[in-house]
């Protein structure tokens, strides 16, 4: 079974092309070595998948080329205890200590720009009044 097809069936990626892109970018490793999308995956292989600063370490328990429900997908692999613990720890860190600037994306909107200009104008007025 192809690695990209299995990752899609196991619901790590929404499409096979996304799985192929991740594999090409080196985000999927088989026994700590880069792997090609067409590599034949076998039961018992140890995979590491890195996605959005989250790393899954698991062993392949079953092969499937059909994408089914999430419950069925979870039966295709067994995640290591260290990986589960680390993902839970990172989840708690994100939940309790969210980065304030993480919600800001790209350039400011027109509304944001107007607010910034208003603040700058107010600070100029207050500094001239002193």
Secondary structure, DSSP 8 states (H G I E B T S, - for coil): -BHHHHHHHTTSSSSHHHHHHHHHTT-EEETTEE--TT-B--TT-EEEEEETTEEEEEEE----SS---HHHHHTTEEE-HHHHHHHHHHHHHHHHS--GGGG--SS--HHHHHHHHHHHHHHHHHHHH-
